[in-house]
């Protein structure tokens, strides 16, 4: 075991952060060297391109200012001609002084403006437009040259670079190419991990692997919850009353009032949730939950007050437990840990103490108080052999490692993208694992050998199937009258060689405009029906069939294969819409008579 991981926060700060950065720098430089490109030449060309672009923008800005002045002159010409016309009319009518003044002002406004437009502004606009076009054409040539210079490097990027760099930095951490059926079988049989059949949740991102032999799954799900929305409507009413004034005369008074009414109706809401699930047989009966305290945001004094206040609550709970002869709760010796971790719903004191040794407590407190990174932004639930960690930072974690994000015309921009993305990816994953790594027993507990089946009724997991169809986009699967997002659920139909046929059910809602009339008393003493428009969401579903097949190629190789006519024709024979994710081809089957396996066997 790598002893440095026994203190994961310190390991990240003193070792892994810089080691990962160094590995990423070396990897990028290796690609640059392999490409044979001249980095300095590219920088010089990029500089020229940006200079030309800036010059073109300046010309466009000058042209824009001249156009603004021309518009002002046109306004003055129109105003001058109007004044001139009025002046002539006044002169003809005999109002000589006013007429002469209007004619003079009109001529003074119109004539110079006409001269300025035709002598100065039009020429300036034309000159700057021509110059801008010339500069833009030069800039485009330079940009094309930049892309040519970067072509060799851009062709070397691979989507598995992130996985490789993480494993190189932390050798005890292994990441799977995809969530395969053997990994699922292992998680299911040993830890009780199950398929997700909930029609309100759909997998949109998945990452699996193991650390020191213990498996983990990071799942991002699109979640539909039912809430409510309040709709408001108004109605303006008018009425008259009569009264007598101070002289006794009868007068009519007009009144108006805007009546308001509202209704609250059900509405679906959609959000994404990311959670890490980790299997470990240590403390197999223990259950507890931890919610974020954000201790990293507290000052030393506020943290002290927080701990003192929490300690009173713990002492009271402990006293009540003793009075009721309940031995399921006993306060820990480390009050700071007990208050900050706040796992007061634990069900097994012996196993809790077995798990949270003094070193584990120290690690956890340090992690929760660490303001340099994410601190205590995580939920940590243990349910038997399965542990769930859901952090706030992981909700914004970009899990897509597609190599396209690194491709650029500028080597420095490409380098920045590569370093920033991979460093952020590693940091997010590491600190989702950190609460688990903070418990030494989890690292010391090695799983027993597992005997895998020789064959399985299906090739691929529902998680990967859902991830693929969501990557394709719900518009290909949703009901034709759907007015909301769709929750896509994958259910296994049949196995055809290395292809799984999957039924994709799209759950969504049809949005129908409705109007409720709400009775409201008006100031006229009458009841009025105020119209309140609202939307009724009616559940609708639609089933589609996709084929999922693993291809022994990277996403870059797949992109190249798409340019080969036989391969593309074979794919089109099966269906027109498809996606390639985690090495799995998922295609919407348009022809039930064609086998995806057989269609591709001669072209791959």
C-alpha positions in Angstrom: 0.0 0.0 0.0 1.2 3.5 -0.8 1.5 4.9 2.8 1.3 8.5 1.5 -2.4 7.9 0.9 -3.0 7.4 4.6 -3.1 11.2 4.8 -4.8 12.0 1.5 -5.0 15.8 2.0 -1.3 16.1 2.7 -0.6 13.7 -0.1 -2.4 15.9 -2.6 -0.7 19.1 -1.4 2.8 17.8 -1.1 2.9 15.2 -3.9 0.1 14.5 -6.2 -0.9 18.0 -7.3 2.6 18.8 -8.5 3.3 15.3 -9.7 0.1 15.3 -11.8 1.1 18.7 -13.3 4.6 17.5 -14.1 3.2 14.3 -15.7 0.7 16.4 -17.8 3.5 18.8 -18.8 5.7 16.0 -19.9 2.9 14.3 -21.8 2.0 17.4 -23.7 5.7 18.1 -24.5 6.1 14.5 -25.6 3.2 15.1 -28.1 4.8 18.3 -29.3 8.1 16.5 -29.9 6.4 13.6 -31.6 4.5 16.0 -33.9 7.7 17.6 -35.1 6.0 21.1 -35.1 7.9 24.3 -34.5 6.3 25.9 -31.5 8.0 29.2 -31.9 7.0 29.4 -35.5 3.4 28.8 -34.5 3.6 31.5 -31.8 5.0 34.0 -34.3 2.2 33.2 -36.8 -0.5 33.5 -34.1 1.0 36.8 -33.1 0.7 38.1 -36.7 -2.8 36.7 -37.0 -3.9 38.5 -33.8 -2.2 41.7 -34.9 -4.0 41.6 -38.3 -7.3 40.8 -36.6 -6.8 43.8 -34.2 -6.0 46.1 -37.1 -9.1 44.9 -39.0 -11.3 45.5 -35.9 -9.9 49.1 -35.6 -10.8 49.7 -39.3 -14.3 48.3 -38.7 -14.6 50.6 -35.6 -13.5 53.6 -37.7 -16.0 52.7 -40.4 -18.7 52.2 -37.7 -18.0 55.7 -36.3 -18.2 57.2 -39.8 -21.5 55.4 -40.4 -22.8 56.9 -37.1 -21.8 60.4 -38.3 -23.4 59.8 -41.7 -26.6 58.8 -40.0 -26.4 62.0 -38.0 -25.8 64.0 -41.1 -28.8 62.4 -42.9 -30.9 63.4 -39.9 -29.6 67.0 -40.3 -30.3 66.9 -44.0 -33.9 65.8 -43.4 -34.4 68.4 -40.6 -32.8 71.1 -42.8 -35.1 70.2 -45.8 -38.1 70.3 -43.5 -37.0 73.7 -42.2 -36.4 74.9 -45.7 -39.8 73.9 -46.8 -41.4 75.6 -43.9 -39.4 78.7 -44.6 -40.4 78.9 -48.2 -44.1 78.4 -47.2 -43.7 81.3 -44.7 -42.1 83.5 -47.3 -44.9 82.9 -49.7 -47.4 83.6 -47.0 -45.8 86.9 -46.3 -44.1 86.1 -43.0 -40.7 87.2 -44.2 -38.6 87.3 -41.1 -39.6 83.9 -39.8 -39.4 82.5 -43.3 -36.0 83.8 -43.9 -34.8 82.4 -40.6 -36.1 78.9 -41.4 -34.6 79.0 -44.9 -31.2 80.0 -43.5 -31.2 77.4 -40.7 -32.4 74.7 -43.1 -29.8 75.5 -45.7 -27.1 75.7 -42.9 -28.0 72.2 -41.7 -28.6 70.5 -45.0 -25.9 71.8 -47.4 -22.9 71.2 -45.2 -24.2 67.7 -44.2 -24.6 66.8 -47.8 -21.0 67.9 -48.5 -19.7 66.1 -45.5 -21.4 62.8 -46.5 -20.2 62.8 -50.1 -16.8 64.4 -49.7 -15.7 63.0 -46.4 -17.8 60.2 -44.8 -18.6 58.0 -47.8 -15.0 58.0 -48.8 -13.9 57.2 -45.3 -16.4 54.4 -44.9 -15.4 52.9 -48.2 -11.6 53.2 -47.5 -11.9 51.6 -44.0 -14.2 48.8 -45.3 -11.8 47.9 -48.1 -8.9 48.0 -45.7 -10.8 45.9 -43.1 -11.6 43.3 -45.8 -8.0 43.2 -46.9 -6.8 42.8 -43.3 -9.4 40.1 -42.6 -8.4 38.2 -45.7 -4.7 38.3 -44.6 -5.8 37.3 -41.0 -7.7 34.3 -42.4 -4.6 33.2 -44.4 -2.5 33.4 -41.2 -5.2 31.5 -39.3 -5.2 28.8 -41.9 -1.4 28.7 -41.6 -1.7 28.4 -37.8 -4.0 25.4 -38.1 -1.6 23.8 -40.6 1.2 24.3 -38.2 -0.9 22.7 -35.4 -2.3 19.9 -37.5 0.2 17.2 -36.5 -0.1 18.0 -32.8 -3.9 18.2 -33.0 -4.0 14.7 -34.5 -2.1 13.2 -31.6 -4.5 14.0 -28.8 -6.4 11.1 -27.3 -9.4 11.0 -25.0 -7.8 8.5 -22.7 -5.0 10.9 -21.8 -6.8 11.9 -18.6 -7.2 8.3 -17.5 -3.5 7.6 -18.3 -2.3 10.7 -16.4 -4.3 9.9 -13.3 -3.1 6.3 -13.2 0.5 7.4 -13.7 0.2 9.9 -10.8 -1.7 7.6 -8.4 -0.8 4.0 -9.5 -3.2 2.5 -6.9 -6.1 4.2 -8.7 -7.4 2.4 -11.7 -10.0 3.8 -14.1 -12.1 1.6 -16.4 -12.5 2.3 -20.1 -16.3 1.9 -19.6 -18.7 0.4 -17.0 -18.6 -3.1 -18.3 -20.8 -6.0 -17.3 -18.1 -7.7 -15.3 -17.6 -4.7 -13.1 -21.4 -4.5 -12.6 -21.6 -8.2 -11.7 -18.8 -7.7 -9.1 -20.5 -4.6 -7.5 -23.9 -6.3 -7.6 -22.9 -9.6 -6.1 -20.5 -8.3 -3.4 -22.0 -5.0 -2.4 -25.6 -5.0 -3.5 -25.2 -2.4 -6.2 -28.2 -2.6 -8.6 -29.4 -1.3 -11.9 -31.3 2.0 -11.8 -34.9 1.3 -12.9 -36.2 4.6 -11.5 -38.1 6.3 -14.4 -37.4 9.7 -12.8 -33.6 9.3 -13.1 -31.4 8.7 -16.2 -27.6 8.3 -16.4 -26.0 11.1 -18.4 -22.4 10.5 -17.3 -20.5 7.4 -15.9 -17.0 6.7 -14.6 -15.9 3.5 -12.9 -12.7 2.1 -11.5 -11.1 0.9 -8.3 -8.6 2.0 -5.7 -6.6 -0.6 -4.0 -9.0 -3.2 -5.5 -12.1 -1.6 -4.0 -14.5 -0.5 -6.8 -16.1 2.9 -7.2 -18.7 4.3 -9.6 -19.2 8.0 -10.3 -22.7 8.6 -11.8 -24.2 11.8 -13.1 -28.0 11.6 -13.5 -30.6 13.7 -15.0 -33.3 13.8 -12.3 -36.9 14.8 -12.7 -38.8 16.0 -9.6 -42.4 17.2 -9.4 -42.8 20.6 -7.9 -45.3 23.4 -8.3 -45.5 26.8 -10.1 -47.7 29.7 -9.2 -49.4 31.4 -12.1 -50.9 34.9 -11.9 -53.7 36.5 -13.9 -55.2 40.0 -13.9 -58.5 41.6 -14.9 -59.2 45.3 -15.0 -62.8 46.3 -14.2 -64.5 49.7 -14.6 -67.6 51.1 -13.0 -69.2 54.4 -12.3 -70.8 56.0 -9.2 -72.7 59.3 -8.8 -72.2 61.9 -6.1 -73.1 65.6 -5.5 -70.5 68.3 -5.5 -70.3 71.2 -3.0 -73.0 73.1 -4.9 -75.3 70.1 -4.8 -74.9 69.2 -8.5 -75.1 65.5 -9.5 -71.8 64.2 -11.0 -70.6 60.9 -12.4 -67.4 59.3 -11.0 -65.4 56.8 -13.1 -63.5 54.0 -11.3 -61.1 51.3 -12.4 -59.4 48.5 -10.5 -57.0 45.7 -11.5 -58.0 42.4 -9.9 -55.3 39.8 -9.4 -55.7 36.0 -8.9 -53.3 33.1 -8.8 -53.3 29.4 -9.0 -50.6 26.8 -8.1 -50.3 23.8 -10.4 -47.9 20.8 -10.6 -44.8 21.2 -12.8 -41.8 19.0 -13.6 -38.3 20.2 -12.8 -35.1 18.8 -14.1 -31.6 18.9 -12.6 -28.4 16.9 -12.7 -26.9 15.2 -9.7 -23.4 13.6 -9.4 -22.6 11.0 -6.8 -19.7 8.7 -6.1 -20.5 5.2 -4.9 -17.8 3.1 -3.3 -17.8 -0.6 -2.3 -15.9 -1.8 0.7 -16.6 -4.7 3.1 -15.1 -3.0 6.1 -17.7 -2.3 8.8 -20.4 -4.1 6.8 -23.3 -3.4 9.2 -22.6 0.3 9.8 -24.9 3.0 8.6 -24.4 6.7 9.1 -24.8 10.0 7.3 -22.8 13.3 7.2 -24.0 16.6 5.7 -21.7 19.5 4.8 -20.9 22.0 7.6 -18.6 24.1 5.4 -16.1 24.3 8.3 -13.6 25.7 5.8 -15.5 29.0 5.7 -15.5 29.5 9.5 -13.0 31.6 11.3 -11.1 30.1 14.3 -13.5 31.8 16.7 -16.7 30.9 14.9 -15.5 27.3 14.5 -14.8 27.1 18.2 -18.3 28.4 19.0 -19.8 26.0 16.5 -18.0 23.0 18.1 -19.0 24.1 21.7 -22.7 24.4 20.6 -22.6 21.1 18.8 -20.9 19.4 21.8 -23.9 20.3 24.0 -26.2 18.6 21.6 -24.0 15.5 21.5 -23.8 15.4 25.3 -27.6 15.6 25.5 -28.0 12.8 23.0 -25.5 10.7 24.9 -27.3 11.4 28.2 -30.7 10.4 26.7 -29.1 7.2 25.3 -27.8 6.2 28.7 -31.1 6.9 30.4 -32.8 4.6 27.9 -30.1 1.9 28.1 -29.4 2.6 24.4 -25.8 1.6 23.7 -26.0 2.5 20.0 -24.6 6.0 20.7 -21.5 7.1 22.6 -19.7 10.3 22.1 -16.2 10.1 20.6 -13.2 11.4 22.5 -12.5 13.9 19.7 -15.3 16.5 20.1 -14.2 18.5 17.1 -14.5 15.4 14.9 -17.8 14.4 16.4 -19.4 17.8 15.9 -18.0 18.5 12.4 -18.5 15.0 11.0 -21.9 14.9 12.8 -22.6 11.3 12.1 -25.0 11.2 15.1 -27.4 8.7 13.3 -24.8 5.9 13.4 -26.2 2.6 14.2 -23.2 0.6 15.4 -20.7 2.2 17.8 -18.2 -0.6 17.6 -17.9 -0.6 13.8 -17.9 3.2 13.8 -14.9 3.3 16.1 -13.3 0.5 14.1 -13.6 2.7 11.0 -12.8 6.1 12.5 -9.6 5.5 14.4 -7.7 8.6 15.7 -5.8 8.8 12.4 -9.1 8.7 10.4 -10.6 11.4 12.7 -7.5 13.6 12.2 -7.6 13.1 8.4 -11.3 13.9 8.3 -11.1 17.0 10.4 -8.1 18.3 8.3 -10.1 17.6 5.1 -13.2 19.4 6.3 -11.3 22.5 7.6 -9.1 22.8 4.4 -10.0 26.2 2.9 -7.3 25.8 0.2 -9.4 23.2 -1.7 -13.0 22.3 -1.3 -13.2 21.7 2.4 -16.4 20.2 3.8 -18.6 20.5 0.7 -19.6 16.8 0.7 -22.3 14.5 1.9 -21.1 11.1 3.0 -23.6 8.3 3.6 -22.6 4.7 4.4 -25.2 2.1 3.9 -23.6 -1.3 4.8 -20.9 -2.1 2.2 -21.8 0.8 -0.1 -20.6 4.4 0.6 -22.1 7.4 -1.2 -20.2 10.7 -1.5 -21.9 13.6 -3.2 -19.9 16.9 -3.2 -20.9 20.3 -4.3 -17.8 20.7 -6.5 -18.6 17.5 -8.4 -21.9 18.9 -9.6 -19.9 21.3 -11.9 -17.3 18.7 -12.8 -16.8 18.4 -16.5 -16.6 14.6 -17.0 -16.2 14.6 -20.8 -12.6 13.8 -21.7 -13.1 14.1 -25.4 -9.8 15.1 -27.1 -11.4 17.7 -29.3 -11.3 20.2 -26.4 -7.5 20.4 -26.8 -7.4 21.1 -30.5 -6.5 24.6 -31.4 -4.7 26.8 -33.9 -2.5 28.2 -31.0 -0.1 25.9 -29.1 -0.2 28.1 -26.0 -4.0 28.0 -26.0 -3.9 24.2 -26.6 -1.5 23.8 -23.7 -3.6 25.9 -21.4 -6.7 23.9 -22.2 -4.9 20.6 -21.7 -3.4 21.6 -18.3 -6.5 23.4 -16.9 -9.0 20.7 -17.9 -6.9 17.7 -16.7 -5.8 19.3 -13.5 -9.4 20.3 -12.6 -10.6 16.7 -13.5 -8.0 15.1 -11.3 -8.7 17.5 -8.4 -12.4 16.9 -8.5 -12.1 13.1 -8.6 -9.4 13.0 -5.9 -11.4 15.1 -3.5 -14.5 13.0 -4.1 -12.4 10.0 -3.1 -10.7 11.9 -0.2 -13.3 11.3 2.4 -13.0 7.6 1.7 -9.2 7.7 1.5 -9.2 9.5 4.9 -10.3 6.1 6.5 -7.1 3.9 6.7 -9.2 0.8 7.2 -10.8 1.2 3.8 -7.3 1.1 2.2 -6.2 -1.8 4.4 -9.2 -3.9 3.6 -8.6 -5.9 0.4 -11.6 -7.5 -1.3 -11.7 -11.2 -1.5 -11.2 -12.9 -4.8 -14.3 -12.9 -7.0 -15.1 -15.6 -9.5 -16.7 -14.1 -12.6 -19.2 -15.9 -14.8 -18.1 -17.3 -18.1 -20.9 -15.6 -19.9 -23.6 -13.0 -19.2 -27.1 -12.6 -20.6 -26.2 -9.2 -21.8 -23.0 -7.5 -23.0 -23.3 -4.0 -21.5 -24.8 -2.3 -18.5 -27.9 -0.1 -18.5 -25.8 2.7 -17.1 -23.6 2.8 -20.2 -26.6 2.4 -22.5 -28.3 5.4 -20.8 -25.2 7.4 -21.0 -24.9 6.8 -24.7 -28.5 7.7 -25.6 -28.3 10.8 -23.5 -25.2 11.8 -25.3 -27.1 11.3 -28.6 -29.8 13.7 -27.3 -33.3 13.2 -26.1 -34.8 14.8 -29.2 -34.3 11.6 -31.1 -36.4 9.6 -28.5 -39.0 12.0 -27.1 -42.7 11.9 -27.8 -43.7 14.0 -30.8 -45.9 16.2 -28.5 -43.4 16.5 -25.7 -42.9 20.0 -24.3 -40.3 19.2 -21.6 -37.0 17.4 -21.3 -37.1 13.6 -21.4 -35.9 11.0 -18.9 -34.4 8.2 -21.0 -34.6 4.8 -19.5 -32.8 1.8 -21.1 -34.2 -1.7 -20.7 -32.5 -4.8 -22.2 -34.3 -6.6 -25.0 -32.0 -9.2 -26.5 -28.4 -10.1 -27.1 -27.2 -10.6 -30.7 -23.5 -11.7 -30.5 -21.6 -8.6 -29.3 -24.6 -6.3 -29.7 -27.3 -5.6 -27.2 -30.7 -4.5 -28.4 -32.0 -1.9 -25.9 -35.5 -0.4 -25.6 -35.2 3.3 -24.8 -38.3 4.7 -23.1 -38.6 8.5 -23.1 -40.6 9.8 -20.2 -41.7 13.4 -20.7 -44.7 15.7 -20.5 -47.0 17.3 -23.0 -47.6 21.0 -22.1 -51.2 22.1 -22.6 -52.2 25.8 -22.1 -55.2 26.1 -19.8 -57.1 29.0 -18.2 -58.8 28.9 -14.8 -61.3 31.6 -13.9 -60.9 32.6 -10.2 -63.8 34.5 -8.5 -62.6 37.7 -6.9 -64.6 40.5 -5.3 -64.2 43.8 -7.0 -64.4 47.4 -5.6 -67.8 47.7 -7.4 -69.2 45.2 -5.0 -69.5 42.4 -7.6 -67.8 39.1 -8.0 -65.6 38.8 -11.1 -64.0 35.8 -12.8 -60.3 36.6 -13.2 -58.6 34.5 -16.0 -55.4 32.9 -14.9 -53.5 31.2 -17.8 -51.5 28.1 -16.7 -49.8 25.1 -18.2 -50.9 21.5 -17.6 -48.2 18.9 -17.9 -49.5 15.6 -19.1 -47.2 12.5 -19.0 -46.3 11.0 -22.3 -43.9 8.2 -23.3 -42.3 6.8 -26.4 -40.3 3.7 -27.0 -37.4 3.4 -29.4 -34.8 0.6 -30.1 -31.1 1.1 -30.2 -28.2 -1.3 -30.7 -25.1 -1.0 -28.5 -21.9 -2.6 -29.5 -18.3 -2.3 -28.3 -15.7 -1.4 -31.0 -12.1 -2.0 -30.4 -11.1 1.5 -31.4 -10.6 4.9 -29.8 -13.0 7.8 -30.5 -10.3 9.3 -32.8 -10.1 6.0 -34.8 -13.9 5.9 -35.0 -14.0 9.4 -36.4 -11.4 8.4 -39.0 -13.4 5.2 -39.9 -16.5 7.4 -40.5 -14.7 8.8 -43.5 -14.5 5.3 -45.0 -17.5 4.6 -47.3 -17.9 0.9 -46.5 -18.0 1.5 -42.8 -20.4 4.4 -43.1 -22.6 2.5 -45.5 -22.8 -0.4 -43.0 -23.8 2.0 -40.2 -26.4 3.7 -42.4 -27.9 0.3 -43.2 -28.7 -0.1 -39.5 -29.8 3.4 -38.7 -29.0 7.0 -39.3 -28.4 8.5 -35.8 -25.6 7.2 -33.7 -23.0 8.1 -31.0 -19.7 6.7 -29.9 -19.0 6.9 -26.2 -16.5 5.1 -24.0 -15.7 2.7 -26.8 -19.4 1.8 -27.3 -21.3 2.4 -30.5 -24.9 3.2 -29.9 -27.2 3.5 -32.9 -30.9 4.1 -33.3 -32.0 1.1 -35.2 -34.2 1.9 -38.2 -34.2 -1.6 -39.7 -35.1 -4.6 -37.4 -34.1 -7.0 -40.1 -30.5 -6.0 -40.1 -28.0 -7.3 -37.5 -25.5 -4.6 -36.3 -23.0 -7.4 -35.6 -23.3 -8.8 -39.1 -23.4 -5.4 -40.8 -20.1 -4.4 -39.2 -18.2 -7.7 -39.2 -16.6 -7.1 -42.6 -15.7 -3.4 -42.2 -14.0 -3.3 -38.8 
